[in-house]
Amino acid sequence: MLELTDLHSYYGRSHVVQGISLRVALGEGVGLVGHNGVGKTTTLKSIMGLGPQTRGQIAFEDRDLRGAPVHARARRGIGFVPEEEAVFPQMTVEENIRTAALLQPAHEQGRCLATAYELFPVLAERRNQLAGTLSGGQQKMLALARGLALRPRLILVDEPSEGLMPINVDLISQALKRAILDGMGVLVVDASFHLLKTVCTRLYVMRRGLITGEHQLTEFREPEELVATYLRKEG
């Protein structure tokens, strides 16, 4: 579904992503992990066409995305849930979700809302509340619910578990797992061992703008194994 080949990304003269290659298949969850500042978020933004200048190949369903604007990538079936500022704060919870649901056929719009509320019951309870007044964790759930309501074929998710209570991490993990079972591809940047084990079958490790390893999640039984082996401080 998605294949990056020798991708380089730049902010001005800063060479952030330095020639990485990765792939995500249909109905597969893939994790991208590493210390802060190694290029994970820049990779997601490069795929979506947001911000950095890039060279190399970004192929989605065998079509080259080079030069395609953000809206064209979204129209082809790529969704993006950023780490921050991902909701419309002056709109209600339901209005936020409807902005995505309205892009679906009329007979599917009600189902999009129902699914969002099924995945995240707290959003149903707050459907008439302004999104900007939600807690940070609730805003993350709303951003993901809206992203899934778009029904992309591939969704890019940046740090969905950051700062969340374990029960909310589980809700987000299960929502992404359900999307995968429905055939969606997921590429997620996150440090939660529980989320990665629930959602992903494979992960890529990034260090200093490079991918330094590709691993099956079955290789890890405890969080400490992942942290000690792949997220240790660099010497």
PyMOL commands that set and color helices and strands:
alter all, ss='L'
color gray80, all
select helices_A, chain A and resi 40-48+70-76+93-101+106-119+121-125+131-133+136-149+166-181+193-199+217-219+223-230
alter helices_A, ss='H'
color red, helices_A
select strands_A, chain A and resi 2-11+14-24+29-33+53-60+63-64+78-81+154-158+185-189+202-207+210-216
alter strands_A, ss='S'
color yellow, strands_A
deselect
rebuild
show_as cartoon
